[in-house]
Amino acid sequence: MESPQLRYRQPLLQRDYKDCRNFARKVIPQILETVDRKRPLPHLRSHCTPEIVEIVDRKATARAKALAQLAQRSKAASQAQPPLRLMRLHMRARTLSATETQEVVSAERNLPPGYQPAIRPGQHKSSCTEGVQVPNLLLEICGTFRESGRVRAFAAAAHRYNSQWRLTTFNFV
């Protein structure tokens, strides 16, 4: 069994790095917008597991309650609060081992209806990767965001299986 240090030293192709970066830059702001209640919760279903949608919903509800209480205490606080703003984003990616790939496959099969990636009219499922062998990847994401003048952190993990990304772990720290 290889050590964790060697797992992350595997070279990835440039397009895989770009794919990881594009996914993280797309889904993390969507999560922050959902917590701000600027984006509806069902928009996350094609990129996240049900557990993450529940975590984001709890955070959004707690934030809305806190802002409502703050607005009741003072008139100055009743002005619009600044939105959550992504500050830093760090990523680390590697290819999945065979056992990890089997775990991802079984998790994808157990997703409830409505959590499959959305395919829009005219869009093909694997239009950019036809005829190309795409490795299954694990992406670890961490970063910071600004919330009401404070800097907060988050950590996440995502898998790419059959050219489809899914955020499988997310935690507000």
Secondary structure, DSSP 8 states (H G I E B T S, - for coil): ---HHHHTTS---HHHHHHHHHHHHHHHHHHHHHHTTSS-GGGGTTTB-HHHHHHHHHHHHHHHHHHHHHHHH-TGGGS-----EEEEEEEEEEE--HHHHHHHHHHHHT--TT-S----TT--TTSSSTTS----EEEEEEEEEEETTEEEEEEEEEEEETTEEEEEEEEE-
